Amino acid sequence: MNQKLLSVAKGETPADLVIRNGKVVNVYSGEIYDGGVAICGDTIAAVGDVEYCIGEGTRVVDAEGKYLTPGFLDGHIHPESSSLAIRPFAEAVLAHGTTGIMTDLHEVGVVSGLEGIEAILKEAEATDLKIYFVVPSHVPFSPNLETSGGRFNPEIIRKALKRPDAVGLSECVGPYITAGFPDLLESFDATLSMPGKTLQGHLPDMYGPAMSACIAAGVSTDHESFCEKDVFERLRNGCHLMMREGSAARNMPVLLKTVMENHLDTAMVSIVTDDLHTVDLQERGHLDDSLRTALGMGLDFVKAIQMVTVNCARAFNLDREIGGLAPGRRADINITTGPEDFRVLTTFAGGRQITDDGKLLVHYETAEHEPCVLNTMHLKNPITADSFKIHAPAGAKKVKALVMDTLPYMPFTNRRDVELPVVDGVVQCDVEQDVLYIAQVERHGKNGNVGKAFMGGFHIRGGAMASSVGHDNHNIIVMGDSFEDMALAVNRCVELGGGQVIVRDGKVAAEVAYPICGLLSDLPLEELAEKKKELNRVAHEMGTEIAIPFMFLSFICLAAIPAYAITDCGFIDVVQQKVIDPILEVVE
C-alpha cells in the first residue's frame, strides 16, 4: 500500500503537483465541472476540489479554465507503421496527448521473434509512454502462405503472456477461429486462464454464425469494421467496436455516423489508429486529430473523450489503472481547449510534464539496439532481372491474366482479368492497361522464395518501388514496369539494411533506410517525415495518385485482407487461403 498516496488523499501530506482552476472532464459520471487534480508521484490522489492538497513544496499549475482530460489511449496501434524507432515514436505521440498504447509489436516479432519484441520494449522503458503488450496470436500471420523471420507458437505465447506488461492476445483472425486452428485455440485457452487477459479480434466480414463463434470463443474486441452493418454486428454481440481512423484506412466517420444516428450506447466504442504514417503523424497528429474529426461530426465532448480513454481501458480490464481522472489512477492528464477548436495544450504522463503549450519538454536518447534487431536482410539467392519474370506456357503469344487492383482509398484488392502479350516466353506488363509486375522476395534467409503476380491501381511508370516493410511477413515487396529497375530497387534495399527505394530509369531516385528490423529508423519525426515526403513526391511524379503509396504497397502482401495478395510463396487468393496462378489461360 502506498502510504504517502493515502496521506496526500486525506490532506495530511502536501501533493507533489496540483493542477487547479480547470474544467474536469469526468469520464465516469459524464460530467464537466470546475476543479483540479492532485498528484502524488505518478498517481492521482484527488480530483475536484484539491485546494486542500496544496502545501509546502507543492508545484501548482494553473489550467486557466481549460479542460482537464485523461491522457489518451490507443487500443490498437502498430508503432512500426510510423517507421520510427520506439523512442522517437514515443516523443511523437506524447506530443499529441497520447500517454498509453496497446500494441503487439507484431511487425518486429515477424522479423526477430519474441526476442526482438522484448528488446524494443526494453528500449521503451526509457520513455514516459505507457506500453501494454498484446501478445501476437500467431507468426507467421498466414501459416503456409508466407515466410517470416520470427515465429510464435503456443509455447512462446505462454511465455510472453507471463510478462507483467502483457494484457492479452492480439489479432485473433476470424476465419482461423472458425476453421479451428489447433495452435490458435490452444493459445486462447492459455490467455483466458490468466485473470484479466483478453482476446483482441481481427474479424473482417464476420457475420451471423461466424461472428457468434468468434465471440463464443472469447474474442471481445474488433478493429476491422467498415460499414453500418459491422457496427450492429459487433455491438449487438457484445463485441467492443474499435473505430479505425488511421492512415491506411479511415473508417471512423462511417461507423460513428451509424452510432450517433441510431443513438447506440457508446460504452463499448473506442477510436484507434491501427497504422499511422510518418507524415500524417507529423502534419495531423494522433488521437487528437481523430477527436477533431469526431467532434466536427457533432459527437458530444465527453463521449468523444471517453472513446480515447476509459472505453479503451475497460476493453483491456485496465480501468482501475488508467483511462480516467480518479484517485489511484496513473497521473496521465491533458490540459486541452474545448470542442470547438480542440487542441492538446499540455500533457502530463505518470505525473511528469511532457509538453507545455504544445512544446515538447522531453527528449529520449537514441537507443543502443540489441543485435537481434539489426542486420536482418538475408537473401538466400542473388536477385537479378530474371528473378521477376513470369513465364507463359510454351508457344503462347498472348495470355489472359488475373490482375489485382488496389482500391484508391484503402489497400483492399479486387480482381480484373486482362490480356497481356508474351515476348520470348515471358508475360509482359502493360502500363496502358495499368498492369505492373509485382513480386515479393524472401529476405529472412530461409528459402529464397520469390512470389510473382500482376498489379493494378498504382498507375506508376518508368521505374520500380521496393520496400522491406511488407505486412505481415516483411519480406521485400517490389513493383514496377521494368525487371532491371525492380532488381536494382531490391538490391539497394538490402544494401541499406532495409528501407524503401524508388528507382527511375536505372537510377535510385529516392530512398530511406530502416536499419532496425528493416522496419524502423532512429531519425526524429521531422527528419524522417521529410524523407518520406520525398518518396511520395517521386512516386507521384511517376503517376500514382495514391497519397501514401508505400503504405498501400506494404499491405498488398497481407494474406488476411481481401481479395488477393502477393507473398514470397506466390499469388494468394485470400478467400480460399491458397496460392493460385496469375495466368488464367492462353489466348493465342
HUZIDA-V793859 format. One record per residue. N is the residue number from 1. PHI is phi in whole degrees, 0 to 359 (* if undefined). BURIAL is 1 if it has 16 or more other ideal C-beta (glycine too) atoms within 10 Angstrom, else 0. Layout:
BEGIN
N&PHI&BURIAL / N&PHI&BURIAL
END
This chain:
BEGIN
1&*&0 / 2&277&0 / 3&293&0 / 4&295&0 / 5&302&1 / 6&297&0 / 7&295&0 / 8&294&1 / 9&300&1 / 10&277&0 / 11&86&1 / 12&274&0 / 13&231&1 / 14&297&1 / 15&289&1 / 16&288&1 / 17&214&1 / 18&232&1 / 19&259&1 / 20&241&1 / 21&59&1 / 22&242&1 / 23&250&1 / 24&285&1 / 25&267&1 / 26&269&1 / 27&282&1 / 28&271&0 / 29&266&0 / 30&82&0 / 31&260&0 / 32&233&1 / 33&211&0 / 34&292&0 / 35&164&1 / 36&207&1 / 37&224&1 / 38&253&1 / 39&233&1 / 40&241&1 / 41&64&1 / 42&254&1 / 43&230&1 / 44&285&1 / 45&258&1 / 46&201&1 / 47&222&1 / 48&107&0 / 49&279&0 / 50&244&1 / 51&301&0 / 52&292&0 / 53&272&1 / 54&275&1 / 55&203&0 / 56&300&0 / 57&90&0 / 58&283&1 / 59&277&0 / 60&246&0 / 61&247&1 / 62&270&0 / 63&282&1 / 64&54&0 / 65&80&0 / 66&283&1 / 67&277&1 / 68&249&1 / 69&240&1 / 70&296&1 / 71&300&1 / 72&280&1 / 73&234&1 / 74&254&1 / 75&279&1 / 76&204&1 / 77&214&1 / 78&255&1 / 79&304&1 / 80&299&1 / 81&293&1 / 82&282&1 / 83&68&1 / 84&268&1 / 85&301&1 / 86&297&1 / 87&287&1 / 88&295&1 / 89&298&1 / 90&301&1 / 91&302&1 / 92&295&1 / 93&279&1 / 94&301&1 / 95&298&1 / 96&248&1 / 97&91&1 / 98&275&1 / 99&248&1 / 100&207&1 / 101&224&1 / 102&249&1 / 103&213&1 / 104&262&1 / 105&45&1 / 106&302&1 / 107&295&1 / 108&297&1 / 109&297&1 / 110&299&1 / 111&273&1 / 112&236&1 / 113&69&1 / 114&300&1 / 115&301&0 / 116&293&1 / 117&300&1 / 118&294&1 / 119&295&1 / 120&291&1 / 121&298&1 / 122&295&0 / 123&300&1 / 124&290&1 / 125&298&0 / 126&281&0 / 127&254&1 / 128&263&1 / 129&280&1 / 130&277&1 / 131&246&1 / 132&254&1 / 133&268&1 / 134&257&1 / 135&294&1 / 136&305&1 / 137&281&1 / 138&192&1 / 139&221&1 / 140&292&1 / 141&292&1 / 142&241&1 / 143&304&0 / 144&71&0 / 145&242&1 / 146&198&1 / 147&246&1 / 148&239&1 / 149&280&1 / 150&268&1 / 151&210&0 / 152&241&1 / 153&233&0 / 154&305&1 / 155&295&0 / 156&294&1 / 157&296&1 / 158&299&1 / 159&297&0 / 160&295&1 / 161&296&1 / 162&279&0 / 163&298&0 / 164&295&0 / 165&268&0 / 166&281&1 / 167&239&1 / 168&160&1 / 169&244&1 / 170&257&1 / 171&47&1 / 172&281&1 / 173&282&1 / 174&307&1 / 175&300&1 / 176&287&1 / 177&291&1 / 178&293&1 / 179&281&0 / 180&73&0 / 181&305&1 / 182&301&0 / 183&298&1 / 184&295&1 / 185&293&1 / 186&297&0 / 187&291&1 / 188&301&1 / 189&300&0 / 190&297&1 / 191&292&1 / 192&289&0 / 193&282&0 / 194&259&0 / 195&306&0 / 196&86&0 / 197&285&1 / 198&235&1 / 199&252&1 / 200&262&1 / 201&271&1 / 202&227&1 / 203&235&1 / 204&292&1 / 205&59&0 / 206&261&1 / 207&223&0 / 208&55&0 / 209&303&0 / 210&296&0 / 211&294&1 / 212&302&0 / 213&296&0 / 214&295&1 / 215&290&1 / 216&296&0 / 217&287&1 / 218&117&1 / 219&294&1 / 220&239&1 / 221&219&1 / 222&205&1 / 223&246&1 / 224&254&1 / 225&251&1 / 226&228&1 / 227&213&0 / 228&304&0 / 229&301&0 / 230&296&1 / 231&300&1 / 232&294&0 / 233&299&1 / 234&282&1 / 235&296&1 / 236&291&0 / 237&262&1 / 238&73&0 / 239&257&1 / 240&297&1 / 241&267&1 / 242&265&1 / 243&274&1 / 244&275&1 / 245&224&1 / 246&245&1 / 247&278&1 / 248&279&1 / 249&211&1 / 250&248&1 / 251&263&1 / 252&303&1 / 253&305&0 / 254&295&0 / 255&291&1 / 256&294&1 / 257&302&0 / 258&296&1 / 259&299&1 / 260&289&1 / 261&292&0 / 262&260&0 / 263&53&0 / 264&282&1 / 265&297&0 / 266&256&1 / 267&298&0 / 268&250&1 / 269&231&1 / 270&223&1 / 271&249&1 / 272&229&1 / 273&250&1 / 274&66&1 / 275&232&1 / 276&237&1 / 277&286&1 / 278&307&1 / 279&292&1 / 280&297&1 / 281&297&1 / 282&288&1 / 283&269&0 / 284&249&1 / 285&105&1 / 286&237&1 / 287&293&1 / 288&299&1 / 289&292&1 / 290&298&1 / 291&296&1 / 292&300&1 / 293&295&1 / 294&296&1 / 295&294&1 / 296&295&0 / 297&275&0 / 298&97&0 / 299&294&1 / 300&306&0 / 301&301&1 / 302&296&1 / 303&299&1 / 304&298&1 / 305&296&1 / 306&302&1 / 307&290&1 / 308&241&1 / 309&221&1 / 310&294&1 / 311&298&1 / 312&295&1 / 313&302&1 / 314&293&1 / 315&296&1 / 316&244&1 / 317&57&0 / 318&244&1 / 319&288&1 / 320&275&0 / 321&249&1 / 322&220&1 / 323&99&1 / 324&203&1 / 325&264&1 / 326&201&1 / 327&304&1 / 328&92&0 / 329&276&1 / 330&301&1 / 331&281&1 / 332&255&1 / 333&220&1 / 334&247&1 / 335&258&1 / 336&229&1 / 337&281&0 / 338&274&0 / 339&292&1 / 340&292&0 / 341&220&0 / 342&288&1 / 343&214&1 / 344&272&1 / 345&266&1 / 346&219&1 / 347&232&1 / 348&242&1 / 349&235&1 / 350&59&1 / 351&82&1 / 352&260&1 / 353&286&1 / 354&256&1 / 355&227&1 / 356&222&0 / 357&51&0 / 358&87&0 / 359&268&0 / 360&288&0 / 361&259&0 / 362&243&1 / 363&213&0 / 364&254&1 / 365&296&0 / 366&301&0 / 367&287&1 / 368&271&0 / 369&282&1 / 370&290&1 / 371&304&0 / 372&295&1 / 373&252&1 / 374&244&1 / 375&53&0 / 376&255&1 / 377&261&1 / 378&226&0 / 379&275&1 / 380&284&0 / 381&228&0 / 382&298&0 / 383&255&1 / 384&231&0 / 385&303&0 / 386&295&0 / 387&297&1 / 388&251&1 / 389&282&1 / 390&257&1 / 391&271&0 / 392&274&1 / 393&303&0 / 394&308&0 / 395&85&0 / 396&288&1 / 397&249&0 / 398&208&0 / 399&230&1 / 400&264&0 / 401&235&1 / 402&266&1 / 403&254&1 / 404&263&1 / 405&256&1 / 406&283&1 / 407&291&0 / 408&285&0 / 409&249&0 / 410&200&0 / 411&280&1 / 412&262&1 / 413&244&1 / 414&237&0 / 415&272&0 / 416&217&1 / 417&265&0 / 418&224&1 / 419&259&0 / 420&233&1 / 421&284&1 / 422&241&1 / 423&235&0 / 424&52&0 / 425&81&0 / 426&248&0 / 427&290&1 / 428&261&1 / 429&284&1 / 430&211&1 / 431&293&0 / 432&293&0 / 433&265&0 / 434&56&1 / 435&237&1 / 436&246&1 / 437&281&1 / 438&219&1 / 439&208&1 / 440&229&1 / 441&252&1 / 442&297&1 / 443&233&1 / 444&261&1 / 445&74&0 / 446&265&0 / 447&213&0 / 448&75&1 / 449&301&1 / 450&225&1 / 451&269&1 / 452&225&1 / 453&197&1 / 454&237&1 / 455&233&1 / 456&227&1 / 457&102&1 / 458&269&1 / 459&61&0 / 460&270&1 / 461&209&1 / 462&85&1 / 463&164&1 / 464&206&1 / 465&236&1 / 466&225&1 / 467&211&1 / 468&275&1 / 469&263&1 / 470&208&1 / 471&295&1 / 472&244&1 / 473&230&1 / 474&56&1 / 475&278&1 / 476&275&1 / 477&260&1 / 478&221&1 / 479&217&1 / 480&178&1 / 481&247&1 / 482&219&1 / 483&299&1 / 484&294&0 / 485&294&1 / 486&297&1 / 487&296&1 / 488&298&1 / 489&296&1 / 490&296&1 / 491&294&1 / 492&292&1 / 493&302&1 / 494&293&1 / 495&301&0 / 496&287&1 / 497&80&1 / 498&113&1 / 499&156&1 / 500&230&1 / 501&222&1 / 502&241&1 / 503&246&1 / 504&234&1 / 505&51&0 / 506&85&0 / 507&228&0 / 508&290&0 / 509&259&1 / 510&197&1 / 511&199&1 / 512&216&1 / 513&264&1 / 514&235&1 / 515&288&1 / 516&266&1 / 517&61&1 / 518&69&1 / 519&234&1 / 520&230&1 / 521&235&1 / 522&277&1 / 523&298&1 / 524&293&1 / 525&308&1 / 526&297&0 / 527&290&0 / 528&293&1 / 529&300&1 / 530&295&0 / 531&295&1 / 532&291&1 / 533&297&0 / 534&294&0 / 535&303&1 / 536&298&1 / 537&299&0 / 538&294&1 / 539&298&1 / 540&291&0 / 541&299&0 / 542&280&1 / 543&121&0 / 544&285&1 / 545&255&0 / 546&289&1 / 547&298&1 / 548&235&1 / 549&297&1 / 550&290&1 / 551&293&1 / 552&298&1 / 553&301&1 / 554&294&1 / 555&265&1 / 556&289&1 / 557&258&1 / 558&268&1 / 559&279&1 / 560&243&1 / 561&245&1 / 562&299&0 / 563&251&0 / 564&223&1 / 565&208&1 / 566&239&1 / 567&234&1 / 568&296&1 / 569&277&1 / 570&138&1 / 571&274&1 / 572&252&1 / 573&274&1 / 574&293&1 / 575&297&0 / 576&275&0 / 577&53&1 / 578&209&0 / 579&280&0 / 580&233&0 / 581&270&0 / 582&290&1 / 583&272&1 / 584&273&0 / 585&193&0 / 586&275&0 / 587&270&0 / 588&203&0
END
